[in-house]
Amino acid sequence: VRAMRLSFVGELGWELHIPKDSCLPVYHAVMAAGAKHGIINSGYRAIDSLSIEKGYRHWHADLRPDDTPLEAGLVFTCKLKSSIPFQGRDRLEKQKEEGLRRRIVCFTIDEKVPMFGLEAIFRNGVPVGHLRRADYGFFIDKTIGYGYIRNPDGGVVSADFIKSGEFTLERMGVTYKAKAHLKSPFDPENKRVKGIYAEKDATYINAVEAKQKPKLTTHTMQTAAKKKSGSK
């Protein structure tokens, strides 16, 4: 078995590369080892929900051949800070200099309404795009979606353009207020993929400040139980 430090769900995880004739024995071994930790099987839809919550892009939905790395928020994958030539470099440098005419934006909706993609995006009542993909984020406890938006005046879609607008999403003729984010509100500092789990994560702190019932992580609940019992 080859174990690779890789995660598609925004948590500290591993991908196992296994010869096909060893898949079943390895699966049973993993399940046996994890039994004491409460390991269970999860469906593939769980990956979709967790990955969109983290902000990981999916090919064919978040990404298409006509999306550039700058528009998709993936410019870190390009060697623009080096002198290395690569296909499309001139186009990216020109696009970066001129500013983006469209870009991907993360949206969250407080209302418990299912969305799956293709919902219309409005800024200040004017249509500016549609969601490419949407799902429910069970950690942040909100519907979350990603879509590319344009400036209806033909101008640059800057961070100020996004932050200054009031956004709504339309689903089946009904509009819902949405909050726009430049990146996912879940673990924006990428600590969890490194195995750094704070006692109080950002979601817990925000919930307390909003005087809502906090959504505790397993680690937080275990720590609180230890403090209550006086153990270290």
Secondary structure in CASP SS format (residue, H / E / C, confidence):
PFRMAT SS
TARGET T0000
AUTHOR 0000-0000-0000
METHOD secondary structure of the structure
MODEL  1
V C 1.00
R E 1.00
A E 1.00
M E 1.00
R C 1.00
L C 1.00
S C 1.00
F C 1.00
V C 1.00
G C 1.00
E C 1.00
L C 1.00
G C 1.00
W C 1.00
E E 1.00
L E 1.00
H E 1.00
I C 1.00
P C 1.00
K H 1.00
D H 1.00
S H 1.00
C H 1.00
L H 1.00
P H 1.00
V H 1.00
Y H 1.00
H H 1.00
A H 1.00
V H 1.00
M H 1.00
A H 1.00
A H 1.00
G H 1.00
A H 1.00
K H 1.00
H H 1.00
G C 1.00
I C 1.00
I C 1.00
N C 1.00
S C 1.00
G C 1.00
Y H 1.00
R H 1.00
A H 1.00
I H 1.00
D H 1.00
S H 1.00
L H 1.00
S H 1.00
I H 1.00
E H 1.00
K H 1.00
G C 1.00
Y C 1.00
R C 1.00
H C 1.00
W E 1.00
H C 1.00
A C 1.00
D C 1.00
L E 1.00
R C 1.00
P C 1.00
D C 1.00
D C 1.00
T C 1.00
P C 1.00
L C 1.00
E C 1.00
A C 1.00
G C 1.00
L C 1.00
V H 1.00
F H 1.00
T H 1.00
C C 1.00
K C 1.00
L C 1.00
K C 1.00
S C 1.00
S C 1.00
I C 1.00
P C 1.00
F C 1.00
Q C 1.00
G C 1.00
R H 1.00
D H 1.00
R H 1.00
L H 1.00
E H 1.00
K H 1.00
Q H 1.00
K H 1.00
E H 1.00
E H 1.00
G C 1.00
L C 1.00
R C 1.00
R E 1.00
R E 1.00
I E 1.00
V E 1.00
C E 1.00
F E 1.00
T E 1.00
I E 1.00
D C 1.00
E C 1.00
K C 1.00
V C 1.00
P C 1.00
M C 1.00
F C 1.00
G C 1.00
L C 1.00
E C 1.00
A E 1.00
I E 1.00
F E 1.00
R E 1.00
N C 1.00
G C 1.00
V E 1.00
P E 1.00
V E 1.00
G E 1.00
H E 1.00
L E 1.00
R E 1.00
R E 1.00
A E 1.00
D E 1.00
Y E 1.00
G E 1.00
F C 1.00
F C 1.00
I C 1.00
D C 1.00
K E 1.00
T E 1.00
I E 1.00
G E 1.00
Y E 1.00
G E 1.00
Y E 1.00
I E 1.00
R E 1.00
N C 1.00
P C 1.00
D C 1.00
G C 1.00
G C 1.00
V C 1.00
V C 1.00
S C 1.00
A H 1.00
D H 1.00
F H 1.00
I H 1.00
K H 1.00
S C 1.00
G C 1.00
E C 1.00
F E 1.00
T E 1.00
L E 1.00
E E 1.00
R E 1.00
M C 1.00
G C 1.00
V E 1.00
T E 1.00
Y E 1.00
K E 1.00
A E 1.00
K E 1.00
A E 1.00
H E 1.00
L C 1.00
K C 1.00
S C 1.00
P C 1.00
F C 1.00
D C 1.00
P C 1.00
E C 1.00
N C 1.00
K C 1.00
R H 1.00
V H 1.00
K H 1.00
G C 1.00
I C 1.00
Y C 1.00
A C 1.00
E C 1.00
K C 1.00
D C 1.00
A H 1.00
T H 1.00
Y H 1.00
I H 1.00
N H 1.00
A H 1.00
V H 1.00
E H 1.00
A C 1.00
K C 1.00
Q C 1.00
K C 1.00
P C 1.00
K C 1.00
L C 1.00
T C 1.00
T H 1.00
H H 1.00
T H 1.00
M H 1.00
Q H 1.00
T H 1.00
A H 1.00
A H 1.00
K H 1.00
K H 1.00
K H 1.00
S H 1.00
G C 1.00
S C 1.00
K C 1.00
END
